[in-house]
Amino acid sequence: MSVQETNKQICRDYFQAFLARDTAWMARHIAPDFVRHDPGLPFEVRGPQGVAQLHDALLPAFPDMALPLLDFVAEGEKVLVRLRVQATHTGAFGDMPATGRKIDIGVLDLFQIRDGVLVEHWALLDNLGMLKQLGALPQ
């Protein structure tokens, strides 16, 4: 398997580990100095513990979260993943109480992988669309 195909598989595995809160996988495949660049988050995601913290912030609000993976583009150490976040808002999300509404938003995630370990992540989510779908903003 090529490095690019291996890196794509690491990204697939990342999303499975995230949904399952598989901290053992995270400890093996996320660098201690890993950073997720995400302007929509009120906290910094660093290292495997930061990814677990992100899980703990999102999954109680959206416990049925599904992450359909649509496209992968790999070159060198980087993999771009196009996916969707589909979920029902049944728990508090920050200061927003549960609405019972469904969300379905687009995401572009760019990962940098070095020697089989995630070292950096740039996340672009349709946060505006999500807030509209949750009723926090007018359609």
C-alpha angles and dihedrals in degrees: 000000000000122000089250092053091046090050091049089053091050088055092050089050091048092060092048091048091047094053091046093042087232098180092176090060090045092052091053099042107030118073117235089239094044113138131195114209105210119150091193095066124090091211138045120257110215129164127338091308090057091053090050088050089052089052090050091051095049111031098059087055094043107024095165093054115157123189110199107196110217111171139010127195118181132187126161110319095344134088124186114204124192112200144147131240110218120179149127119249102231101144138046113291107198104303093342116100119220113288100184088230125137123236129202113176138162123246135189114198121185114195130190114209125188122185092343094310129109108238104168140011132193113196127195115182131174092248092161091055090047093052090049092049090050091052094244090119131030118264 
